[in-house]
């Protein structure tokens, strides 16, 4: 029985380096089952573009420090000549291509039928999904027609389409393909997340993963705390969230700066044992207590006045982070930390 599993861009965009527990389960499942794990060629190039769009502003931000580093005679700490978005994107492309090859991920070609342009156009004119009156982008239509054409040519017995773009592909309940699209492909099931797909395939995953195993929770928590203390990901998340958020202080509003982690706690939410690799896939929640300063421009500041022209006041907040990490039991080593979600609370 042929089984086609197709990933939309947003599934990989949230996990560029395939580190999450759900992604590891999917790759293991697809290697051991008679399935074809696929992305369309449009998805392939869109993922590379998304990565470049993510890295470009970060490179620009680092380059903006060059003059200050030169002034402080510290510019040699960064190789500015090789600090280019294209260089990082090419490096990521090599990783992505290698991952595709190692896991036998099939690339579905662009639609080639003579009628496809007319078909997409009339869906657009008639506000048929994946279009609507507020959506003029043709990307999703190209992805969908790639899947339609491939399915008609190869006639797989079952197709799973995994996409969290439920607005353009799903029904109102977000649990099935939209009626506008349902007639295009037979035997297609829609899943609005990778976890939803894995829940449906739970019985088929039991040969590779089990939730029924014993481990030393205290020891694992101690290892996780040591991992947090040896790495800077918590502080990086705090700094990024503060600087990109607006806060209302007692006297004025502004952005956050100078975040200091007063305390944090770790909760292990879910564990699965990868039987073959003897590794625990862990989902954890981290709650962080943060003190910081709300900062804004002083409207009364004039050139020549003392100070830096900024106003600040102290404040505090709490941050919640959901993450995945893998613990290798043989090596007693934590690897592949990936942040999945975060919010203030």
C-alpha positions as CSV (number, residue, x, y, z in Angstrom):
1,X,0.0,0.0,0.0
2,X,1.6,3.3,-1.1
3,X,1.5,6.1,1.4
4,X,2.4,9.7,0.5
5,X,3.3,12.2,3.2
6,X,3.6,15.8,2.1
7,X,5.0,18.6,4.2
8,X,4.2,22.2,3.7
9,X,6.8,24.9,4.0
10,X,5.5,26.1,7.4
11,X,6.2,22.7,9.0
12,X,9.9,22.9,8.2
13,X,10.1,26.7,8.6
14,X,9.3,26.2,12.3
15,X,12.1,23.6,12.6
16,X,14.8,24.4,10.0
17,X,17.3,21.8,11.2
18,X,14.9,18.9,11.9
19,X,15.6,18.8,15.6
20,X,12.2,18.6,17.2
21,X,10.8,15.4,18.7
22,X,8.0,15.3,16.2
23,X,10.3,15.7,13.2
24,X,12.6,13.0,14.5
25,X,9.6,10.7,14.9
26,X,8.4,11.5,11.4
27,X,11.8,10.8,9.8
28,X,12.1,7.5,11.7
29,X,8.6,6.5,10.7
30,X,9.2,7.3,7.0
31,X,12.5,5.3,7.0
32,X,10.9,2.2,8.3
33,X,7.5,2.2,6.7
34,X,6.6,1.9,3.0
35,X,5.9,5.6,2.7
36,X,7.2,8.4,0.6
37,X,8.0,11.6,2.5
38,X,7.7,14.5,0.2
39,X,7.9,18.3,-0.3
40,X,7.1,20.0,-3.6
41,X,9.9,21.8,-5.5
42,X,8.1,25.1,-4.8
43,X,8.4,24.2,-1.0
44,X,12.0,23.4,-1.4
45,X,12.9,26.8,-2.8
46,X,10.5,28.6,-0.5
47,X,12.2,27.1,2.5
48,X,15.6,28.3,1.3
49,X,14.1,31.8,0.8
50,X,12.5,31.7,4.2
51,X,15.9,30.9,5.8
52,X,17.6,33.7,3.9
53,X,14.8,36.1,4.9
54,X,15.4,35.1,8.5
55,X,19.2,35.4,8.4
56,X,19.5,38.6,6.4
57,X,18.3,41.1,9.1
58,X,20.5,39.3,11.7
59,X,23.5,39.7,9.5
60,X,22.6,43.4,8.9
61,X,22.2,43.9,12.6
62,X,25.7,42.5,13.4
63,X,27.2,44.5,10.6
64,X,25.7,47.7,12.1
65,X,28.1,47.2,15.1
66,X,31.2,47.4,12.9
67,X,32.0,51.1,13.3
68,X,31.7,50.9,17.1
69,X,33.9,47.8,17.2
70,X,36.5,49.6,15.1
71,X,36.4,52.6,17.4
72,X,37.0,50.2,20.4
73,X,39.7,48.3,18.4
74,X,37.7,45.1,18.7
75,X,36.6,44.6,15.1
76,X,38.8,41.5,14.7
77,X,36.4,39.4,16.8
78,X,34.0,39.2,13.7
79,X,35.1,38.4,10.2
80,X,33.0,41.1,8.5
81,X,34.3,40.2,5.0
82,X,32.6,36.8,5.2
83,X,29.6,37.9,7.1
84,X,27.1,37.5,4.2
85,X,23.5,36.2,4.2
86,X,24.3,34.2,1.0
87,X,27.1,32.4,2.7
88,X,24.9,31.2,5.6
89,X,22.1,30.3,3.1
90,X,24.5,28.2,1.0
91,X,25.6,26.5,4.2
92,X,22.0,25.8,5.1
93,X,21.3,24.6,1.6
94,X,24.0,22.0,2.0
95,X,22.5,20.8,5.2
96,X,19.0,20.7,3.7
97,X,20.1,18.8,0.6
98,X,22.0,16.3,2.8
99,X,18.9,15.8,5.0
100,X,16.8,15.2,2.0
101,X,19.2,12.6,0.6
102,X,19.8,10.8,3.9
103,X,16.0,10.5,4.6
104,X,15.0,9.8,1.0
105,X,12.7,12.8,0.9
106,X,11.1,13.0,-2.5
107,X,10.8,16.3,-4.3
108,X,7.6,16.7,-6.3
109,X,8.2,18.7,-9.4
110,X,6.4,21.9,-10.5
111,X,3.0,21.2,-12.2
112,X,3.6,20.7,-16.0
113,X,0.1,20.2,-17.5
114,X,-0.9,22.6,-20.2
115,X,-4.1,23.5,-18.3
116,X,-2.6,24.4,-15.0
117,X,-2.3,28.1,-15.6
118,X,-5.9,28.3,-16.6
119,X,-7.0,26.2,-13.7
120,X,-5.1,28.3,-11.1
121,X,-6.4,31.5,-12.8
122,X,-10.0,30.5,-12.6
123,X,-9.7,29.5,-9.0
124,X,-8.3,33.0,-8.3
125,X,-11.1,34.7,-10.3
126,X,-13.8,32.7,-8.4
127,X,-12.2,33.0,-4.9
128,X,-11.8,29.3,-4.7
129,X,-9.3,27.9,-2.2
130,X,-6.4,28.3,-1.7
131,X,-7.5,31.8,-2.7
132,X,-10.2,34.0,-1.2
133,X,-11.1,37.6,-1.6
134,X,-8.4,38.7,0.8
135,X,-5.7,36.4,-0.6
136,X,-4.0,37.2,-3.9
137,X,-0.8,35.1,-3.5
138,X,-0.3,32.3,-6.0
139,X,2.3,30.3,-3.9
140,X,-0.2,28.0,-2.3
141,X,-2.0,27.3,-5.6
142,X,1.3,26.2,-7.2
143,X,2.0,23.9,-4.3
144,X,-1.5,22.4,-4.4
145,X,-1.5,21.8,-8.2
146,X,2.0,20.2,-7.8
147,X,0.4,17.7,-5.4
148,X,-2.7,17.2,-7.6
149,X,-0.7,16.5,-10.7
150,X,1.7,14.1,-8.9
151,X,-1.2,12.2,-7.3
152,X,-2.9,11.7,-10.6
153,X,0.2,10.5,-12.2
154,X,1.2,8.1,-9.4
155,X,-2.1,7.2,-7.8
156,X,-1.0,6.6,-4.2
157,X,-3.4,4.7,-2.0
158,X,-3.2,7.3,0.8
159,X,-2.0,10.8,1.0
160,X,-1.3,12.9,4.1
161,X,-0.9,16.6,3.7
162,X,0.6,18.3,6.7
163,X,0.2,22.1,6.9
164,X,-0.6,24.6,9.6
165,X,-1.8,27.0,6.9
166,X,-5.4,26.0,7.7
167,X,-6.7,29.4,6.5
168,X,-5.9,28.5,2.9
169,X,-6.3,24.7,2.9
170,X,-8.6,23.6,5.7
171,X,-12.3,23.7,6.6
172,X,-13.6,25.9,9.3
173,X,-12.9,23.3,12.0
174,X,-9.2,23.1,10.8
175,X,-9.4,19.3,10.8
176,X,-10.0,18.5,7.1
177,X,-9.3,19.7,3.7
178,X,-11.5,22.5,2.4
179,X,-14.5,21.6,0.2
180,X,-13.1,23.7,-2.6
181,X,-10.0,21.3,-2.7
182,X,-11.5,18.0,-1.6
183,X,-12.6,17.0,-5.2
184,X,-9.1,17.5,-6.6
185,X,-7.4,14.5,-4.9
186,X,-8.8,11.2,-3.7
187,X,-7.8,9.5,-0.4
188,X,-6.2,12.7,1.0
189,X,-6.2,13.4,4.7
190,X,-5.3,16.9,6.0
191,X,-3.4,17.5,9.3
192,X,-3.0,20.9,10.7
193,X,0.2,20.0,12.6
194,X,2.9,17.4,12.7
195,X,1.8,16.3,16.1
196,X,-1.8,15.8,14.8
197,X,-0.4,13.4,12.1
198,X,1.7,11.5,14.7
199,X,-1.2,11.0,17.0
200,X,-3.1,9.5,14.1
201,X,-0.2,7.2,13.4
202,X,0.4,6.3,17.1
203,X,-0.1,2.5,16.6
204,X,2.4,2.5,13.7
205,X,5.1,4.3,15.8
206,X,5.1,1.8,18.6
207,X,7.8,-0.3,17.0
208,X,10.2,2.7,17.1
209,X,9.1,4.8,20.1
210,X,7.5,4.0,23.5
211,X,6.2,6.3,26.2
212,X,6.1,3.4,28.7
213,X,9.6,3.3,30.1
214,X,11.4,4.2,33.4
215,X,14.0,6.9,33.8
216,X,15.5,9.0,36.7
217,X,13.5,12.2,36.5
218,X,15.6,14.0,39.1
219,X,18.8,13.1,37.3
220,X,17.4,14.3,34.0
221,X,16.2,17.6,35.5
222,X,19.7,18.1,37.0
223,X,21.2,17.5,33.5
224,X,18.8,19.9,31.9
225,X,19.7,22.6,34.5
226,X,23.4,22.1,33.8
227,X,22.7,22.4,30.1
228,X,20.8,25.7,30.7
229,X,23.7,27.0,32.7
230,X,26.3,26.0,30.1
231,X,24.5,27.6,27.3
232,X,23.1,31.1,26.5
233,X,19.8,30.2,24.8
234,X,17.6,31.3,27.8
235,X,19.3,34.7,27.9
236,X,19.2,35.1,24.1
237,X,15.4,34.4,24.2
238,X,14.9,36.9,27.0
239,X,16.9,39.6,25.2
240,X,15.1,39.1,21.9
241,X,11.6,39.1,23.5
242,X,12.3,42.2,25.6
243,X,13.8,44.2,22.7
244,X,10.9,43.3,20.4
245,X,8.1,44.0,22.8
246,X,6.3,47.1,24.2
247,X,5.9,47.5,27.9
248,X,3.7,49.9,29.9
249,X,5.6,51.2,32.9
250,X,4.5,53.3,35.8
251,X,5.6,56.5,34.1
252,X,5.9,55.8,30.4
253,X,5.9,52.9,27.9
254,X,8.8,51.6,25.9
255,X,10.8,48.5,24.9
256,X,12.7,46.1,27.2
257,X,16.4,46.1,27.8
258,X,19.1,44.8,30.2
259,X,17.1,41.6,31.1
260,X,18.4,39.6,34.0
261,X,17.2,36.1,34.8
262,X,16.3,36.1,38.5
263,X,15.2,32.4,38.5
264,X,13.8,29.7,36.2
265,X,12.1,26.4,36.6
266,X,12.0,23.4,34.2
267,X,9.0,21.0,33.8
268,X,9.3,17.8,31.8
269,X,6.0,17.6,30.0
270,X,6.5,14.6,27.8
271,X,9.1,11.9,27.1
272,X,9.4,9.2,24.4
273,X,12.1,6.6,24.2
274,X,13.6,6.1,20.7
275,X,14.1,2.4,21.0
276,X,16.6,2.1,18.1
277,X,18.9,5.0,19.1
278,X,18.4,4.5,22.9
279,X,17.6,8.2,23.3
280,X,14.9,10.1,25.2
281,X,13.0,12.7,23.2
282,X,11.9,15.4,25.7
283,X,9.3,18.1,25.6
284,X,9.9,20.7,28.4
285,X,8.4,23.9,29.6
286,X,10.7,26.5,31.1
287,X,9.3,29.4,33.2
288,X,11.7,32.3,33.6
289,X,11.5,35.2,36.1
290,X,13.1,38.3,34.5
291,X,13.9,41.7,35.8
292,X,14.6,44.4,33.2
293,X,14.4,48.1,32.3
294,X,11.7,49.7,30.2
295,X,13.5,52.2,28.0
296,X,12.3,55.0,25.7
297,X,13.6,58.2,24.2
298,X,13.6,61.2,26.5
299,X,11.4,63.8,24.6
300,X,13.0,66.7,26.5
301,X,16.6,65.7,25.6
302,X,18.4,68.1,23.4
303,X,21.8,67.9,21.7
304,X,24.5,68.9,24.1
305,X,22.7,67.7,27.2
306,X,24.4,65.2,29.4
307,X,23.4,61.6,29.3
308,X,22.3,59.4,26.3
309,X,18.9,60.8,25.7
310,X,17.1,57.8,27.1
311,X,14.7,57.3,30.0
312,X,14.3,54.0,31.8
313,X,12.5,52.5,34.8
314,X,12.8,49.0,36.3
315,X,10.2,46.3,35.8
316,X,9.8,42.5,35.9
317,X,8.0,39.9,33.8
318,X,7.7,36.1,33.4
319,X,8.5,34.2,30.2
320,X,7.2,30.8,29.2
321,X,9.2,28.7,26.7
322,X,8.3,25.3,25.2
323,X,11.2,23.3,23.9
324,X,12.4,19.9,22.7
325,X,15.7,18.3,23.5
326,X,17.2,14.8,23.0
327,X,19.0,12.9,25.8
328,X,21.4,10.2,24.5
329,X,21.3,7.5,27.2
330,X,24.5,5.8,26.1
331,X,26.6,9.0,26.2
332,X,24.6,10.8,28.9
333,X,24.5,13.8,26.6
334,X,21.8,16.4,25.7
335,X,21.7,17.4,22.1
336,X,19.4,19.1,19.5
337,X,17.8,21.8,21.6
338,X,15.0,23.5,19.7
339,X,12.6,26.2,20.9
340,X,9.1,25.6,19.7
341,X,7.0,28.4,21.3
342,X,7.4,31.3,23.8
343,X,5.2,33.9,25.4
344,X,5.0,36.4,28.3
345,X,2.6,35.4,31.1
